[in-house]
Amino acid sequence: MKKHNFSAGPAILPASVLKEAGRAAANYQGMGLSLLELSHRGPEFTAIIEEANALMREIIGLPEEYHVLWLTGGASTQFYMVPFNVLNEDETAAYIETGVWANKAIKEARYFGNVEILASSKEENYTYIPKKFRVPKNTRYLHITSNNTIYGTQLHKFPKSPVPLVCDMSSDFLSRPFDPAPFGIIYAGAQKNLGPAGATVVIVRDDMLGTVRRHLPSMLDYRTFVKENSLYNTPPVFPIYVSMLTLRWIKKSGGLKGMQRRNRAKGSILYQEIDRNPLFRGTVAKEDRSLMNVCFVMEDAYAGLEKDFLKETEVNGMVGLKGHRSVGGFRASTYNALPKASVQALVDLMQDFARRKG
């Protein structure tokens, strides 16, 4: 049975990318060697990382003053690398608290400077995105989380700010067009829309580099990786290669506008069914609903049927639909590579379940 992969991450990758990556893992370009065995200093991988950088620049539309870095440690490492590289002890950074990951970023930043939380939705269990806040001009940067994987909320419009935006885009990176100009730093774990777990992308602007007075160890200094084209030490070679293949797929599929069309279509199908079906309801404010992570639960009167529905999704080849333990219910992650047919299969099952159980 063909599986419908709704996993929140590591997430679904395009079938063509997986096929090509499998060939490279066995025998890269007919060399008789696996890509996993090749030197990161050799011409083969140099060509891969250079193409990945060029595609990233082209697809997003990055100006020259931005650098594309391939690091490790996931977005969680960037929670402290950002303030370590950018925030002096006597400076203040502004944060918007919209979920677990934003909260963790706030905790890490407090080790390196002052943190001001401008707005938070924590008291409402992160069911909406705060919008009414003012960004002080004397803050070093404004940190935001563009999409909240656990709770299913998303910033559909980035805030205007007199200071650089720093954004954790892990779970909606490359899912839609955006203007990079307001952003000083963008970071994202690759394992949602870009590639396998193991690679982390950081996009950093020149004016965010070399601004702190503290000593920065080489491996924690963005400038090290800018200077060495992410090759200061052995990078995550295979995840970067798979990410490069995915970037090729994104370009071929219409770029970020093409991704946005795909994701809007999938979101519309699923959210319409959640709102129409008497057994289900959404868990977050409608204006903040994510197009990447669709969270929903059973209506109270049918709450006892949640386990039955989840079991039926599994029988029908749908994986990864169990909601996060802090929210419960269900979470359908509809990242770029998830086909619309998978969303339609879920909707068909929801309708059939309601006819039988409602």
C-alpha positions as CSV (number, residue, x, y, z in Angstrom):
1,M,0.0,0.0,0.0
2,K,1.2,3.5,-0.9
3,K,1.6,5.5,2.3
4,H,0.3,9.0,2.8
5,N,3.0,10.7,4.9
6,F,1.6,13.4,7.1
7,S,4.6,13.3,9.5
8,A,5.7,16.6,11.1
9,G,9.4,15.9,10.6
10,P,11.5,14.4,9.3
11,A,9.0,14.8,6.6
12,I,8.0,13.7,3.2
13,L,10.4,14.4,0.3
14,P,9.6,14.4,-3.4
15,A,9.6,10.9,-4.9
16,S,12.0,12.0,-7.7
17,V,14.4,13.3,-5.1
18,L,14.4,10.1,-3.1
19,K,15.0,8.1,-6.3
20,E,18.0,10.2,-7.3
21,A,19.4,10.2,-3.8
22,G,19.2,6.5,-3.7
23,R,21.2,6.2,-6.8
24,A,23.8,8.6,-5.5
25,A,24.0,6.6,-2.2
26,A,24.9,3.5,-4.1
27,N,27.0,4.8,-7.0
28,Y,27.5,8.5,-7.5
29,Q,27.6,9.5,-11.2
30,G,29.0,6.1,-12.2
31,M,32.2,6.6,-10.2
32,G,31.8,3.2,-8.5
33,L,31.7,5.0,-5.1
34,S,28.9,6.2,-2.9
35,L,28.4,9.9,-2.4
36,L,28.6,9.0,1.3
37,E,32.2,8.0,0.7
38,L,33.5,11.0,-1.2
39,S,35.6,13.7,0.2
40,H,33.9,17.0,1.1
41,R,37.0,18.7,-0.3
42,G,36.7,17.0,-3.7
43,P,35.4,18.6,-6.9
44,E,32.2,16.5,-6.8
45,F,31.0,17.9,-3.5
46,T,32.3,21.4,-4.3
47,A,30.0,21.3,-7.3
48,I,27.1,20.2,-5.2
49,I,27.3,22.9,-2.5
50,E,27.9,25.6,-5.1
51,E,24.8,24.5,-7.0
52,A,22.8,24.4,-3.7
53,N,23.9,27.9,-2.8
54,A,23.1,29.2,-6.3
55,L,19.7,27.6,-6.3
56,M,18.9,29.0,-2.9
57,R,19.8,32.5,-4.0
58,E,17.8,32.2,-7.2
59,I,14.7,30.7,-5.6
60,I,14.5,33.2,-2.8
61,G,15.9,36.1,-4.6
62,L,18.7,36.8,-2.2
63,P,20.8,40.0,-2.7
64,E,24.6,39.8,-2.7
65,E,24.9,40.9,1.0
66,Y,23.3,37.7,2.2
67,H,25.3,34.5,2.8
68,V,23.9,30.9,2.7
69,L,25.5,28.7,5.4
70,W,25.0,24.9,5.8
71,L,25.5,24.0,9.5
72,T,24.5,21.2,11.8
73,G,22.7,21.1,15.2
74,G,19.2,21.9,14.0
75,A,17.3,25.1,14.6
76,S,17.8,24.5,18.4
77,T,21.5,25.3,18.0
78,Q,20.6,28.6,16.4
79,F,18.6,29.5,19.4
80,Y,21.9,30.3,21.1
81,M,24.1,30.9,18.0
82,V,22.0,33.9,17.0
83,P,22.4,35.9,20.2
84,F,25.9,34.7,20.7
85,N,26.9,36.2,17.4
86,V,24.7,39.3,17.4
87,L,23.7,40.4,21.0
88,N,26.0,42.1,23.4
89,E,25.5,41.8,27.2
90,D,24.3,45.3,27.5
91,E,21.9,45.1,24.5
92,T,18.3,44.0,24.3
93,A,16.7,41.7,21.8
94,A,12.9,41.6,21.2
95,Y,11.0,38.3,20.9
96,I,7.5,37.2,20.1
97,E,6.4,34.1,22.0
98,T,4.2,32.0,19.8
99,G,5.0,28.4,20.8
100,V,7.4,25.9,22.4
101,W,10.3,26.7,20.0
102,A,10.0,30.4,20.4
103,N,10.0,29.9,24.2
104,K,13.2,27.8,24.0
105,A,14.8,30.5,21.8
106,I,14.0,33.1,24.5
107,K,15.5,31.0,27.2
108,E,18.8,30.6,25.3
109,A,19.0,34.3,24.4
110,R,18.9,35.4,28.0
111,Y,22.3,33.9,28.5
112,F,23.9,36.5,26.2
113,G,21.9,39.7,26.7
114,N,18.6,41.2,27.7
115,V,15.4,39.9,26.3
116,E,12.1,41.7,26.0
117,I,9.0,39.6,25.2
118,L,6.9,42.0,23.2
119,A,3.9,39.7,22.9
120,S,2.9,36.2,23.8
121,S,0.0,33.8,23.2
122,K,1.1,31.4,25.9
123,E,-1.9,32.0,28.2
124,E,-4.2,30.8,25.4
125,N,-2.0,27.7,24.7
126,Y,-0.5,29.4,21.6
127,T,-3.8,29.2,19.7
128,Y,-3.2,32.5,17.9
129,I,-0.4,34.8,16.7
130,P,-0.1,38.1,18.6
131,K,-0.2,41.1,16.3
132,K,-0.6,44.2,18.4
133,F,2.9,45.1,19.6
134,R,5.4,47.9,19.1
135,V,9.0,47.2,18.3
136,P,11.4,49.5,20.2
137,K,14.0,51.1,17.9
138,N,16.8,50.5,20.4
139,T,16.5,46.7,20.3
140,R,19.1,44.8,18.5
141,Y,16.7,42.6,16.5
142,L,13.1,41.2,16.6
143,H,13.0,37.4,16.7
144,I,9.9,35.6,15.3
145,T,8.9,32.1,14.5
146,S,7.1,32.0,11.2
147,N,5.2,28.7,11.7
148,N,4.4,26.8,14.8
149,T,4.6,23.0,14.1
150,I,3.1,21.8,17.4
151,Y,0.1,24.2,17.5
152,G,-0.7,24.8,13.8
153,T,-0.3,28.6,13.6
154,Q,1.5,30.6,11.0
155,L,2.5,34.2,10.4
156,H,0.8,35.0,7.1
157,K,2.2,38.5,7.1
158,F,5.6,39.4,8.6
159,P,5.7,42.3,11.0
160,K,7.1,45.7,10.0
161,S,10.1,46.4,12.2
162,P,12.6,49.3,12.6
163,V,15.2,46.7,13.5
164,P,16.4,43.5,11.7
165,L,14.1,40.5,11.7
166,V,15.5,37.2,12.9
167,C,13.3,34.3,11.9
168,D,13.1,30.6,12.7
169,M,11.5,29.4,9.5
170,S,12.1,25.8,10.1
171,S,8.6,24.4,9.3
172,D,7.5,26.7,6.5
173,F,10.9,27.6,4.8
174,L,10.6,27.6,1.0
175,S,6.8,27.1,1.2
176,R,5.9,30.6,-0.2
177,P,7.5,33.7,-1.6
178,F,8.8,36.4,0.8
179,D,10.9,39.5,0.7
180,P,14.3,38.8,2.3
181,A,15.1,42.5,2.8
182,P,13.7,42.9,6.3
183,F,15.6,39.9,7.6
184,G,19.0,40.0,9.2
185,I,19.1,36.2,9.8
186,I,16.9,33.4,8.7
187,Y,17.4,29.8,10.0
188,A,15.7,26.5,9.4
189,G,16.2,22.9,10.0
190,A,16.1,21.1,6.7
191,Q,13.8,18.2,7.6
192,K,10.5,19.8,6.7
193,N,10.5,21.2,3.2
194,L,14.2,21.0,2.1
195,G,15.9,17.8,2.9
196,P,16.7,15.1,5.5
197,A,17.5,15.7,9.1
198,G,21.1,16.7,9.7
199,A,21.5,19.9,7.8
200,T,20.6,23.4,9.1
201,V,20.4,26.4,6.7
202,V,21.3,29.8,8.0
203,I,21.0,32.9,5.8
204,V,22.8,35.9,7.3
205,R,23.2,39.4,6.1
206,D,26.6,41.2,6.2
207,D,25.6,43.8,8.8
208,M,24.8,41.1,11.3
209,L,28.4,39.8,11.4
210,G,31.2,40.8,13.7
211,T,29.1,43.1,15.9
212,V,29.7,41.6,19.3
213,R,32.5,42.3,21.7
214,R,32.8,38.7,23.1
215,H,35.2,36.1,21.8
216,L,33.6,33.7,19.4
217,P,35.0,30.2,19.1
218,S,35.6,29.3,15.4
219,M,32.8,26.7,15.3
220,L,30.3,29.1,16.7
221,D,31.2,32.1,14.6
222,Y,29.1,32.7,11.5
223,R,32.1,34.4,9.9
224,T,34.0,31.1,9.9
225,F,31.5,29.5,7.7
226,V,31.1,32.5,5.5
227,K,34.8,32.6,4.8
228,E,35.1,28.8,4.2
229,N,31.9,28.4,2.2
230,S,30.5,26.1,5.0
231,L,33.6,23.8,4.5
232,Y,35.6,24.8,7.6
233,N,35.0,21.2,8.9
234,T,33.2,18.3,7.3
235,P,29.6,19.4,6.6
236,P,26.6,17.1,6.4
237,V,27.4,16.0,2.9
238,F,24.5,13.8,2.0
239,P,21.8,16.0,3.6
240,I,23.2,18.9,1.6
241,Y,23.1,16.9,-1.6
242,V,19.5,15.8,-1.0
243,S,18.6,19.5,-0.2
244,M,20.2,20.5,-3.5
245,L,18.0,18.0,-5.4
246,T,15.0,19.3,-3.6
247,L,15.9,22.9,-4.6
248,R,16.1,21.7,-8.2
249,W,12.6,20.2,-7.8
250,I,11.2,23.4,-6.3
251,K,12.6,25.4,-9.2
252,K,11.2,22.9,-11.8
253,S,7.8,23.0,-10.0
254,G,7.4,26.8,-10.3
255,G,9.6,28.1,-7.5
256,L,8.1,29.5,-4.3
257,K,5.0,30.8,-6.2
258,G,4.4,27.2,-7.3
259,M,4.9,25.9,-3.8
260,Q,2.4,28.5,-2.5
261,R,-0.2,27.5,-5.0
262,R,0.2,23.8,-4.1
263,N,0.0,24.5,-0.3
264,R,-3.0,26.8,-0.5
265,A,-4.9,24.3,-2.5
266,K,-4.2,21.5,0.0
267,G,-5.0,23.7,2.9
268,S,-8.3,24.8,1.4
269,I,-9.4,21.2,0.9
270,L,-8.6,20.1,4.4
271,Y,-9.8,23.2,6.3
272,Q,-13.1,23.3,4.4
273,E,-13.7,19.7,5.5
274,I,-12.8,20.4,9.2
275,D,-15.2,23.3,9.2
276,R,-18.0,21.4,7.5
277,N,-17.7,18.0,9.2
278,P,-19.8,17.8,12.4
279,L,-17.3,15.4,14.1
280,F,-14.2,17.7,13.8
281,R,-13.1,21.2,14.7
282,G,-9.9,23.2,14.3
283,T,-7.8,24.2,17.3
284,V,-6.5,27.7,16.4
285,A,-7.8,31.1,15.3
286,K,-8.8,30.8,11.6
287,E,-6.8,33.9,10.5
288,D,-3.7,32.2,11.8
289,R,-4.2,28.7,10.5
290,S,-1.0,27.1,9.2
291,L,-0.7,25.8,5.7
292,M,2.0,23.4,6.9
293,N,0.6,21.8,10.0
294,V,-3.2,21.5,10.2
295,C,-4.2,20.7,13.7
296,F,-7.7,19.5,14.6
297,V,-9.6,17.5,17.2
298,M,-12.9,15.7,17.6
299,E,-15.9,17.8,18.7
300,D,-16.5,17.2,22.4
301,A,-19.5,15.1,21.8
302,Y,-17.4,12.7,19.7
303,A,-14.1,12.8,21.7
304,G,-14.4,9.2,22.5
305,L,-13.9,8.4,18.8
306,E,-10.5,9.9,18.4
307,K,-8.6,6.6,18.9
308,D,-11.0,4.9,16.5
309,F,-10.4,7.5,13.8
310,L,-6.6,7.4,14.3
311,K,-6.7,3.6,13.9
312,E,-8.6,4.0,10.7
313,T,-6.1,6.4,9.3
314,E,-3.3,3.9,9.9
315,V,-5.3,1.1,8.3
316,N,-5.7,3.3,5.3
317,G,-2.0,4.0,5.0
318,M,-1.9,7.4,6.6
319,V,1.1,8.0,8.9
320,G,2.0,10.8,11.3
321,L,-1.5,12.1,12.0
322,K,-1.4,11.8,15.8
323,G,-1.3,15.3,17.4
324,H,1.4,16.5,19.6
325,R,1.0,15.4,23.2
326,S,0.5,19.1,24.4
327,V,-2.4,19.6,22.0
328,G,-3.9,16.1,21.4
329,G,-6.2,15.3,18.5
330,F,-4.7,15.2,15.0
331,R,-2.0,17.0,13.1
332,A,-1.7,16.7,9.3
333,S,1.6,18.2,8.1
334,T,1.1,19.2,4.5
335,Y,4.6,20.2,3.5
336,N,5.6,21.0,-0.1
337,A,6.2,17.4,-1.2
338,L,2.9,16.0,0.1
339,P,0.6,15.4,-2.9
340,K,-2.9,16.8,-3.0
341,A,-4.1,13.2,-3.4
342,S,-3.0,12.4,0.1
343,V,-5.0,15.3,1.5
344,Q,-8.0,14.2,-0.5
345,A,-7.6,10.7,0.8
346,L,-7.8,12.1,4.4
347,V,-10.8,14.2,3.6
348,D,-12.6,11.2,2.0
349,L,-11.9,9.2,5.2
350,M,-13.2,12.0,7.4
351,Q,-16.4,12.1,5.4
352,D,-16.9,8.3,5.5
353,F,-16.1,8.2,9.2
354,A,-18.7,10.9,9.9
355,R,-21.4,9.0,7.9
356,R,-20.7,5.8,9.8
357,K,-20.2,7.3,13.3
358,G,-22.0,10.6,13.4
